[in-house]
Amino acid sequence: MKPHVRKIWRFGWKKLPFAITGLVATAINYGLYLLLVDRYLPPVPATLIAYSSSVVLNFFLQRYFVFELRRSLRSAFALSMLVSVGGLLLDAALVFGLHYFPLLGDREWLIKGVATGVVFFYNYYGKRRVFEGR
């Protein structure tokens, strides 16, 4: 394999466990949201509960399957929640801002996809810093 291809492969391979844990947390988020909104709660409380639950689940999945914990569990949890709130704000800002980008128009799936891709890397490097200090 050529050196540049190997470098790209390693770059992506290191993020695969993070992506898988993120997919699991996202599935829980959507599933719990749909269940709550269908049977129990209005959309805003349902999304708050579902998002919060998925963020906490994602912390523990990342703690055991993605990153090596190099600080106390309590401080890692608090910092991880701050990174998650930052990711939520970044996602919302990108979705809002991309609606003004003429080439995207009203293609919601593309706008959300771009925002999700940016937030994925923000979360990966932010959480890596939280867990491993690097």
Residue pairs with C-beta under 8 A, 6 or more apart in sequence:
1 9
15 124
17 65
17 66
18 62
18 66
18 123
18 124
18 127
19 120
20 65
21 58
21 61
21 62
21 65
21 66
22 58
22 120
22 123
24 57
24 58
24 61
25 54
25 55
25 57
25 58
25 61
26 54
28 50
28 53
28 54
28 57
29 50
29 51
29 53
29 54
30 50
32 46
32 49
32 50
32 53
32 54
33 46
33 47
33 50
33 51
36 45
36 46
36 49
36 50
37 43
37 46
37 47
40 46
41 49
51 88
55 81
55 84
58 84
59 76
59 77
59 80
59 81
62 80
62 127
62 131
63 69
63 73
63 76
63 131
66 127
66 131
67 127
67 128
67 130
67 131
67 132
68 131
68 132
69 76
69 131
69 132
70 131
70 132
70 133
71 130
71 131
71 133
76 130
76 131
79 130
80 127
80 130
80 131
83 122
83 123
83 126
83 127
83 129
83 130
84 123
86 122
86 126
87 119
87 122
87 123
87 126
90 115
90 118
90 119
90 122
91 115
91 116
91 119
94 111
94 114
94 115
94 118
94 119
95 111
95 112
95 115
98 104
98 111
98 114
98 115
99 106
99 111
104 110
104 111
104 114
128 134
